[in-house]
């Protein structure tokens, strides 16, 4: 009976060692994934700010061009009206 208990203790110690290795591997993997998440989050924020700035610039350009186009249409109508007189 003592031999069986010693054998079971030996098996449990081996399993404990294996489980510790597995836990250490998972800890390393979690740390690596957290680092990647931080890196990609920072990259996302950077790109988001860049694109927001670019979008604001393009929006302003669009508004400016639209106003010029409306002004040109107004002038065209005015000259067309004068030509018809």
Biopython code that builds the backbone (N, CA, C, O; Angstrom):
import numpy as np
from Bio.PDB.StructureBuilder import StructureBuilder

atoms = [
    (1, "UNK", "N", (0.822, -1.196, 0.000)),
    (1, "UNK", "CA", (0.000, 0.000, 0.000)),
    (1, "UNK", "C", (0.866, 1.261, 0.000)),
    (1, "UNK", "O", (0.538, 2.248, -0.657)),
    (2, "UNK", "N", (1.976, 1.217, 0.745)),
    (2, "UNK", "CA", (2.892, 2.344, 0.801)),
    (2, "UNK", "C", (3.502, 2.600, -0.575)),
    (2, "UNK", "O", (3.676, 3.747, -0.986)),
    (3, "UNK", "N", (3.826, 1.510, -1.283)),
    (3, "UNK", "CA", (4.394, 1.663, -2.634)),
    (3, "UNK", "C", (3.403, 2.357, -3.558)),
    (3, "UNK", "O", (3.781, 3.205, -4.365)),
    (4, "UNK", "N", (2.153, 1.994, -3.434)),
    (4, "UNK", "CA", (1.124, 2.606, -4.273)),
    (4, "UNK", "C", (1.001, 4.092, -3.950)),
    (4, "UNK", "O", (0.845, 4.916, -4.851)),
    (5, "UNK", "N", (1.072, 4.431, -2.668)),
    (5, "UNK", "CA", (0.994, 5.832, -2.263)),
    (5, "UNK", "C", (2.214, 6.615, -2.756)),
    (5, "UNK", "O", (2.090, 7.755, -3.204)),
    (6, "UNK", "N", (3.382, 5.997, -2.669)),
    (6, "UNK", "CA", (4.602, 6.649, -3.153)),
    (6, "UNK", "C", (4.533, 6.848, -4.677)),
    (6, "UNK", "O", (4.932, 7.885, -5.205)),
    (7, "UNK", "N", (4.019, 5.829, -5.357)),
    (7, "UNK", "CA", (3.864, 5.933, -6.812)),
    (7, "UNK", "C", (2.896, 7.075, -7.157)),
    (7, "UNK", "O", (3.175, 7.882, -8.044)),
    (8, "UNK", "N", (1.776, 7.137, -6.463)),
    (8, "UNK", "CA", (0.797, 8.201, -6.706)),
    (8, "UNK", "C", (1.396, 9.581, -6.409)),
    (8, "UNK", "O", (1.139, 10.542, -7.135)),
    (9, "UNK", "N", (2.194, 9.675, -5.343)),
    (9, "UNK", "CA", (2.860, 10.931, -5.013)),
    (9, "UNK", "C", (3.822, 11.326, -6.126)),
    (9, "UNK", "O", (3.888, 12.492, -6.515)),
    (10, "UNK", "N", (4.565, 10.352, -6.634)),
    (10, "UNK", "CA", (5.501, 10.599, -7.732)),
    (10, "UNK", "C", (4.753, 11.113, -8.971)),
    (10, "UNK", "O", (5.181, 12.078, -9.605)),
    (11, "UNK", "N", (3.658, 10.473, -9.301)),
    (11, "UNK", "CA", (2.843, 10.882, -10.456)),
    (11, "UNK", "C", (2.304, 12.297, -10.252)),
    (11, "UNK", "O", (2.320, 13.119, -11.169)),
    (12, "UNK", "N", (1.830, 12.563, -9.050)),
    (12, "UNK", "CA", (1.289, 13.894, -8.758)),
    (12, "UNK", "C", (2.365, 14.974, -8.863)),
    (12, "UNK", "O", (2.101, 16.076, -9.343)),
    (13, "UNK", "N", (3.575, 14.651, -8.411)),
    (13, "UNK", "CA", (4.685, 15.615, -8.523)),
    (13, "UNK", "C", (5.025, 15.870, -9.990)),
    (13, "UNK", "O", (5.288, 17.006, -10.383)),
    (14, "UNK", "N", (5.018, 14.804, -10.799)),
    (14, "UNK", "CA", (5.288, 14.973, -12.235)),
    (14, "UNK", "C", (4.215, 15.835, -12.892)),
    (14, "UNK", "O", (4.519, 16.733, -13.677)),
    (15, "UNK", "N", (2.965, 15.553, -12.564)),
    (15, "UNK", "CA", (1.862, 16.334, -13.124)),
    (15, "UNK", "C", (1.948, 17.794, -12.689)),
    (15, "UNK", "O", (1.668, 18.710, -13.462)),
    (16, "UNK", "N", (2.345, 17.985, -11.424)),
    (16, "UNK", "CA", (2.485, 19.343, -10.915)),
    (16, "UNK", "C", (3.572, 20.090, -11.697)),
    (16, "UNK", "O", (3.393, 21.253, -12.058)),
    (17, "UNK", "N", (4.684, 19.423, -11.952)),
    (17, "UNK", "CA", (5.763, 20.040, -12.725)),
    (17, "UNK", "C", (5.285, 20.364, -14.148)),
    (17, "UNK", "O", (5.566, 21.443, -14.670)),
    (18, "UNK", "N", (4.574, 19.441, -14.760)),
    (18, "UNK", "CA", (4.041, 19.678, -16.108)),
    (18, "UNK", "C", (3.052, 20.847, -16.103)),
    (18, "UNK", "O", (3.070, 21.697, -16.993)),
    (19, "UNK", "N", (2.203, 20.871, -15.097)),
    (19, "UNK", "CA", (1.227, 21.961, -15.008)),
    (19, "UNK", "C", (1.901, 23.316, -14.804)),
    (19, "UNK", "O", (1.460, 24.324, -15.355)),
    (20, "UNK", "N", (2.965, 23.333, -14.014)),
    (20, "UNK", "CA", (3.703, 24.587, -13.823)),
    (20, "UNK", "C", (4.319, 25.057, -15.141)),
    (20, "UNK", "O", (4.295, 26.245, -15.460)),
    (21, "UNK", "N", (4.867, 24.114, -15.896)),
    (21, "UNK", "CA", (5.426, 24.470, -17.207)),
    (21, "UNK", "C", (4.343, 25.031, -18.121)),
    (21, "UNK", "O", (4.548, 26.027, -18.814)),
    (22, "UNK", "N", (3.197, 24.375, -18.108)),
    (22, "UNK", "CA", (2.078, 24.834, -18.947)),
    (22, "UNK", "C", (1.636, 26.229, -18.528)),
    (22, "UNK", "O", (1.402, 27.091, -19.375)),
    (23, "UNK", "N", (1.522, 26.449, -17.229)),
    (23, "UNK", "CA", (1.121, 27.770, -16.725)),
    (23, "UNK", "C", (2.152, 28.819, -17.132)),
    (23, "UNK", "O", (1.785, 29.919, -17.546)),
    (24, "UNK", "N", (3.441, 28.489, -17.017)),
    (24, "UNK", "CA", (4.491, 29.429, -17.424)),
    (24, "UNK", "C", (4.401, 29.743, -18.915)),
    (24, "UNK", "O", (4.559, 30.894, -19.323)),
    (25, "UNK", "N", (4.147, 28.719, -19.724)),
    (25, "UNK", "CA", (4.007, 28.943, -21.163)),
    (25, "UNK", "C", (2.824, 29.865, -21.454)),
    (25, "UNK", "O", (2.922, 30.771, -22.282)),
    (26, "UNK", "N", (1.701, 29.626, -20.763)),
    (26, "UNK", "CA", (0.537, 30.480, -20.973)),
    (26, "UNK", "C", (0.798, 31.908, -20.505)),
    (26, "UNK", "O", (0.333, 32.859, -21.133)),
    (27, "UNK", "N", (1.534, 32.065, -19.416)),
    (27, "UNK", "CA", (1.877, 33.410, -18.941)),
    (27, "UNK", "C", (2.714, 34.146, -19.984)),
    (27, "UNK", "O", (2.479, 35.320, -20.269)),
    (28, "UNK", "N", (3.689, 33.442, -20.547)),
    (28, "UNK", "CA", (4.522, 34.049, -21.587)),
    (28, "UNK", "C", (3.675, 34.427, -22.801)),
    (28, "UNK", "O", (3.845, 35.500, -23.381)),
    (29, "UNK", "N", (2.768, 33.536, -23.173)),
    (29, "UNK", "CA", (1.907, 33.795, -24.324)),
    (29, "UNK", "C", (0.998, 34.993, -24.051)),
    (29, "UNK", "O", (0.810, 35.842, -24.921)),
    (30, "UNK", "N", (0.436, 35.060, -22.844)),
    (30, "UNK", "CA", (-0.423, 36.193, -22.476)),
    (30, "UNK", "C", (0.378, 37.496, -22.539)),
    (30, "UNK", "O", (-0.096, 38.501, -23.070)),
    (31, "UNK", "N", (1.580, 37.467, -21.998)),
    (31, "UNK", "CA", (2.425, 38.667, -22.015)),
    (31, "UNK", "C", (2.719, 39.102, -23.453)),
    (31, "UNK", "O", (2.653, 40.286, -23.781)),
    (32, "UNK", "N", (3.039, 38.138, -24.291)),
    (32, "UNK", "CA", (3.334, 38.439, -25.697)),
    (32, "UNK", "C", (2.099, 39.026, -26.383)),
    (32, "UNK", "O", (2.206, 39.997, -27.132)),
    (33, "UNK", "N", (0.936, 38.442, -26.129)),
    (33, "UNK", "CA", (-0.300, 38.939, -26.751)),
    (33, "UNK", "C", (-0.667, 40.322, -26.225)),
    (33, "UNK", "O", (-1.185, 41.148, -26.976)),
    (34, "UNK", "N", (-0.408, 40.585, -24.949)),
    (34, "UNK", "CA", (-0.666, 41.913, -24.392)),
    (34, "UNK", "C", (0.248, 42.952, -25.031)),
    (34, "UNK", "O", (-0.176, 44.075, -25.308)),
    (35, "UNK", "N", (1.500, 42.575, -25.262)),
    (35, "UNK", "CA", (2.429, 43.485, -25.943)),
    (35, "UNK", "C", (1.944, 43.784, -27.361)),
    (35, "UNK", "O", (1.974, 44.933, -27.802)),
    (36, "UNK", "N", (1.498, 42.750, -28.069)),
    (36, "UNK", "CA", (0.992, 42.948, -29.422)),
    (36, "UNK", "C", (-0.245, 43.835, -29.416)),
    (36, "UNK", "O", (-0.391, 44.715, -30.264)),
    (37, "UNK", "N", (-1.130, 43.600, -28.459)),
    (37, "UNK", "CA", (-2.332, 44.422, -28.349)),
    (37, "UNK", "C", (-1.973, 45.884, -28.111)),
    (37, "UNK", "O", (-2.557, 46.777, -28.725)),
    (38, "UNK", "N", (-1.027, 46.129, -27.232)),
    (38, "UNK", "CA", (-0.589, 47.502, -26.966)),
    (38, "UNK", "C", (-0.006, 48.138, -28.223)),
    (38, "UNK", "O", (-0.281, 49.297, -28.535)),
    (39, "UNK", "N", (0.793, 47.371, -28.928)),
    (39, "UNK", "CA", (1.420, 47.881, -30.157)),
    (39, "UNK", "C", (0.366, 48.226, -31.198)),
    (39, "UNK", "O", (0.410, 49.299, -31.800)),
    (40, "UNK", "N", (-0.577, 47.324, -31.409)),
    (40, "UNK", "CA", (-1.602, 47.563, -32.424)),
    (40, "UNK", "C", (-2.580, 48.658, -32.012)),
    (40, "UNK", "O", (-3.088, 49.393, -32.859)),
    (41, "UNK", "N", (-2.841, 48.767, -30.718)),
    (41, "UNK", "CA", (-3.708, 49.843, -30.235)),
    (41, "UNK", "C", (-3.047, 51.191, -30.473)),
    (41, "UNK", "O", (-3.702, 52.137, -30.910)),
    (42, "UNK", "N", (-1.766, 51.281, -30.191)),
    (42, "UNK", "CA", (-1.039, 52.532, -30.424)),
    (42, "UNK", "C", (-1.010, 52.855, -31.915)),
    (42, "UNK", "O", (-1.198, 54.006, -32.309)),
    (43, "UNK", "N", (-0.777, 51.847, -32.731)),
    (43, "UNK", "CA", (-0.748, 52.056, -34.184)),
    (43, "UNK", "C", (-2.123, 52.507, -34.679)),
    (43, "UNK", "O", (-2.217, 53.380, -35.542)),
    (44, "UNK", "N", (-3.182, 51.915, -34.136)),
    (44, "UNK", "CA", (-4.537, 52.313, -34.524)),
    (44, "UNK", "C", (-4.796, 53.772, -34.177)),
    (44, "UNK", "O", (-5.318, 54.526, -34.998)),
    (45, "UNK", "N", (-4.432, 54.170, -32.961)),
    (45, "UNK", "CA", (-4.638, 55.562, -32.545)),
    (45, "UNK", "C", (-3.886, 56.524, -33.455)),
    (45, "UNK", "O", (-4.410, 57.562, -33.858)),
    (46, "UNK", "N", (-2.650, 56.156, -33.769)),
    (46, "UNK", "CA", (-1.813, 56.976, -34.654)),
    (46, "UNK", "C", (-2.485, 57.141, -36.025)),
    (46, "UNK", "O", (-2.641, 58.255, -36.526)),
    (47, "UNK", "N", (-2.871, 56.025, -36.607)),
    (47, "UNK", "CA", (-3.505, 56.047, -37.926)),
    (47, "UNK", "C", (-4.837, 56.789, -37.879)),
    (47, "UNK", "O", (-5.166, 57.528, -38.807)),
    (48, "UNK", "N", (-5.602, 56.598, -36.811)),
    (48, "UNK", "CA", (-6.893, 57.258, -36.682)),
    (48, "UNK", "C", (-6.721, 58.774, -36.654)),
    (48, "UNK", "O", (-7.460, 59.499, -37.321)),
    (49, "UNK", "N", (-5.747, 59.250, -35.882)),
    (49, "UNK", "CA", (-5.492, 60.697, -35.837)),
    (49, "UNK", "C", (-5.050, 61.214, -37.205)),
    (49, "UNK", "O", (-5.471, 62.285, -37.642)),
    (50, "UNK", "N", (-4.209, 60.451, -37.864)),
    (50, "UNK", "CA", (-3.731, 60.846, -39.192)),
    (50, "UNK", "C", (-4.905, 60.956, -40.159)),
    (50, "UNK", "O", (-5.015, 61.936, -40.897)),
    (51, "UNK", "N", (-5.773, 59.963, -40.158)),
    (51, "UNK", "CA", (-6.893, 59.966, -41.091)),
    (51, "UNK", "C", (-7.930, 61.023, -40.734)),
    (51, "UNK", "O", (-8.564, 61.592, -41.622)),
    (52, "UNK", "N", (-8.109, 61.292, -39.444)),
    (52, "UNK", "CA", (-9.021, 62.366, -39.044)),
    (52, "UNK", "C", (-8.520, 63.705, -39.573)),
    (52, "UNK", "O", (-9.302, 64.511, -40.077)),
    (53, "UNK", "N", (-7.224, 63.939, -39.457)),
    (53, "UNK", "CA", (-6.632, 65.177, -39.973)),
    (53, "UNK", "C", (-6.786, 65.276, -41.482)),
    (53, "UNK", "O", (-7.138, 66.328, -42.015)),
    (54, "UNK", "N", (-6.519, 64.178, -42.157)),
    (54, "UNK", "CA", (-6.650, 64.157, -43.613)),
    (54, "UNK", "C", (-8.108, 64.371, -44.022)),
    (54, "UNK", "O", (-8.388, 65.084, -44.986)),
    (55, "UNK", "N", (-9.019, 63.763, -43.299)),
    (55, "UNK", "CA", (-10.442, 63.921, -43.591)),
    (55, "UNK", "C", (-10.873, 65.376, -43.406)),
    (55, "UNK", "O", (-11.620, 65.909, -44.225)),
    (56, "UNK", "N", (-10.410, 66.012, -42.345)),
    (56, "UNK", "CA", (-10.752, 67.419, -42.104)),
    (56, "UNK", "C", (-10.221, 68.297, -43.237)),
    (56, "UNK", "O", (-10.911, 69.207, -43.697)),
    (57, "UNK", "N", (-9.003, 68.023, -43.683)),
    (57, "UNK", "CA", (-8.412, 68.798, -44.775)),
    (57, "UNK", "C", (-9.215, 68.614, -46.062)),
    (57, "UNK", "O", (-9.525, 69.581, -46.757)),
    (58, "UNK", "N", (-9.546, 67.365, -46.366)),
    (58, "UNK", "CA", (-10.307, 67.097, -47.586)),
    (58, "UNK", "C", (-11.711, 67.697, -47.519)),
    (58, "UNK", "O", (-12.235, 68.168, -48.529)),
    (59, "UNK", "N", (-12.309, 67.681, -46.350)),
    (59, "UNK", "CA", (-13.630, 68.283, -46.179)),
    (59, "UNK", "C", (-13.564, 69.784, -46.427)),
    (59, "UNK", "O", (-14.420, 70.349, -47.108)),
    (60, "UNK", "N", (-12.547, 70.419, -45.872)),
    (60, "UNK", "CA", (-12.373, 71.862, -46.082)),
    (60, "UNK", "C", (-12.141, 72.155, -47.564)),
    (60, "UNK", "O", (-12.709, 73.109, -48.096)),
    (61, "UNK", "N", (-11.319, 71.353, -48.236)),
    (61, "UNK", "CA", (-11.076, 71.523, -49.674)),
    (61, "UNK", "C", (-12.373, 71.366, -50.460)),
    (61, "UNK", "O", (-12.639, 72.135, -51.384)),
    (62, "UNK", "N", (-13.169, 70.384, -50.101)),
    (62, "UNK", "CA", (-14.434, 70.137, -50.791)),
    (62, "UNK", "C", (-15.364, 71.338, -50.632)),
    (62, "UNK", "O", (-15.979, 71.792, -51.597)),
    (63, "UNK", "N", (-15.458, 71.840, -49.418)),
    (63, "UNK", "CA", (-16.327, 73.005, -49.184)),
    (63, "UNK", "C", (-15.852, 74.221, -49.971)),
    (63, "UNK", "O", (-16.655, 74.956, -50.548)),
    (64, "UNK", "N", (-14.543, 74.422, -49.986)),
    (64, "UNK", "CA", (-13.984, 75.558, -50.715)),
    (64, "UNK", "C", (-14.275, 75.426, -52.211)),
    (64, "UNK", "O", (-14.696, 76.391, -52.849)),
    (65, "UNK", "N", (-14.057, 74.255, -52.760)),
    (65, "UNK", "CA", (-14.290, 74.027, -54.195)),
    (65, "UNK", "C", (-15.774, 74.154, -54.518)),
    (65, "UNK", "O", (-16.137, 74.700, -55.559)),
    (66, "UNK", "N", (-16.630, 73.654, -53.633)),
    (66, "UNK", "CA", (-18.069, 73.761, -53.847)),
    (66, "UNK", "C", (-18.501, 75.223, -53.878)),
    (66, "UNK", "O", (-19.308, 75.623, -54.717)),
    (67, "UNK", "N", (-17.958, 76.016, -52.956)),
    (67, "UNK", "CA", (-18.292, 77.445, -52.943)),
    (67, "UNK", "C", (-17.810, 78.129, -54.222)),
    (67, "UNK", "O", (-18.523, 78.959, -54.785)),
    (68, "UNK", "N", (-16.619, 77.792, -54.678)),
    (68, "UNK", "CA", (-16.114, 78.377, -55.930)),
    (68, "UNK", "C", (-17.015, 77.990, -57.104)),
    (68, "UNK", "O", (-17.316, 78.811, -57.970)),
    (69, "UNK", "N", (-17.437, 76.726, -57.115)),
    (69, "UNK", "CA", (-18.301, 76.260, -58.197)),
    (69, "UNK", "C", (-19.635, 76.998, -58.182)),
    (69, "UNK", "O", (-20.132, 77.402, -59.233)),
    (70, "UNK", "N", (-20.217, 77.175, -56.996)),
    (70, "UNK", "CA", (-21.479, 77.904, -56.890)),
    (70, "UNK", "C", (-21.307, 79.351, -57.355)),
    (70, "UNK", "O", (-22.164, 79.895, -58.052)),
    (71, "UNK", "N", (-20.203, 79.958, -56.966)),
    (71, "UNK", "CA", (-19.922, 81.329, -57.390)),
    (71, "UNK", "C", (-19.772, 81.393, -58.913)),
    (71, "UNK", "O", (-20.268, 82.324, -59.548)),
    (72, "UNK", "N", (-19.098, 80.419, -59.488)),
    (72, "UNK", "CA", (-18.924, 80.377, -60.941)),
    (72, "UNK", "C", (-20.274, 80.193, -61.635)),
    (72, "UNK", "O", (-20.526, 80.833, -62.656)),
    (73, "UNK", "N", (-21.133, 79.345, -61.111)),
    (73, "UNK", "CA", (-22.466, 79.166, -61.688)),
    (73, "UNK", "C", (-23.261, 80.472, -61.633)),
    (73, "UNK", "O", (-23.953, 80.839, -62.583)),
    (74, "UNK", "N", (-23.143, 81.155, -60.508)),
    (74, "UNK", "CA", (-23.843, 82.429, -60.351)),
    (74, "UNK", "C", (-23.358, 83.441, -61.392)),
    (74, "UNK", "O", (-24.161, 84.141, -62.010)),
    (75, "UNK", "N", (-22.052, 83.510, -61.576)),
    (75, "UNK", "CA", (-21.496, 84.425, -62.589)),
    (75, "UNK", "C", (-21.942, 84.013, -63.984)),
    (75, "UNK", "O", (-22.282, 84.862, -64.808)),
    (76, "UNK", "N", (-21.941, 82.726, -64.246)),
    (76, "UNK", "CA", (-22.365, 82.234, -65.558)),
    (76, "UNK", "C", (-23.814, 82.632, -65.843)),
    (76, "UNK", "O", (-24.132, 83.111, -66.932)),
    (77, "UNK", "N", (-24.692, 82.429, -64.849)),
    (77, "UNK", "CA", (-26.098, 82.812, -65.024)),
    (77, "UNK", "C", (-26.233, 84.317, -65.255)),
    (77, "UNK", "O", (-27.044, 84.767, -66.063)),
    (78, "UNK", "N", (-25.425, 85.075, -64.532)),
    (78, "UNK", "CA", (-25.484, 86.528, -64.690)),
    (78, "UNK", "C", (-25.092, 86.935, -66.107)),
    (78, "UNK", "O", (-25.782, 87.732, -66.743)),
    (79, "UNK", "N", (-23.976, 86.382, -66.602)),
    (79, "UNK", "CA", (-23.544, 86.731, -67.964)),
    (79, "UNK", "C", (-24.503, 86.191, -69.017)),
    (79, "UNK", "O", (-24.722, 86.830, -70.047)),
    (80, "UNK", "N", (-25.071, 85.028, -68.766)),
    (80, "UNK", "CA", (-26.057, 84.467, -69.686)),
    (80, "UNK", "C", (-27.285, 85.392, -69.742)),
    (80, "UNK", "O", (-27.844, 85.626, -70.814)),
    (81, "UNK", "N", (-27.683, 85.897, -68.614)),
    (81, "UNK", "CA", (-28.806, 86.824, -68.545)),
    (81, "UNK", "C", (-28.479, 88.116, -69.319)),
    (81, "UNK", "O", (-29.314, 88.641, -70.054)),
    (82, "UNK", "N", (-27.244, 88.611, -69.136)),
    (82, "UNK", "CA", (-26.856, 89.840, -69.834)),
    (82, "UNK", "C", (-26.768, 89.610, -71.347)),
    (82, "UNK", "O", (-27.102, 90.503, -72.125)),
    (83, "UNK", "N", (-26.332, 88.443, -71.763)),
    (83, "UNK", "CA", (-26.234, 88.135, -73.189)),
    (83, "UNK", "C", (-27.610, 88.052, -73.842)),
    (83, "UNK", "O", (-27.760, 88.372, -75.022)),
    (84, "UNK", "N", (-28.601, 87.628, -73.087)),
    (84, "UNK", "CA", (-29.945, 87.510, -73.643)),
    (84, "UNK", "C", (-30.621, 88.861, -73.832)),
    (84, "UNK", "O", (-31.556, 88.969, -74.624)),
    (85, "UNK", "N", (-30.177, 89.881, -73.131)),
    (85, "UNK", "CA", (-30.782, 91.207, -73.244)),
    (85, "UNK", "C", (-30.478, 91.883, -74.520)),
    (85, "UNK", "O", (-30.926, 93.007, -74.745)),
]
sb = StructureBuilder()
sb.init_structure("model")
sb.init_model(0)
sb.init_chain("A")
sb.init_seg("    ")
for serial, (resi, resn, name, xyz) in enumerate(atoms, 1):
    if name == "N":
        sb.init_residue(resn, " ", resi, " ")
    sb.init_atom(name, np.array(xyz, "f"), 0.0, 1.0, " ", f" {name:<3s}", serial, name[0])
structure = sb.get_structure()
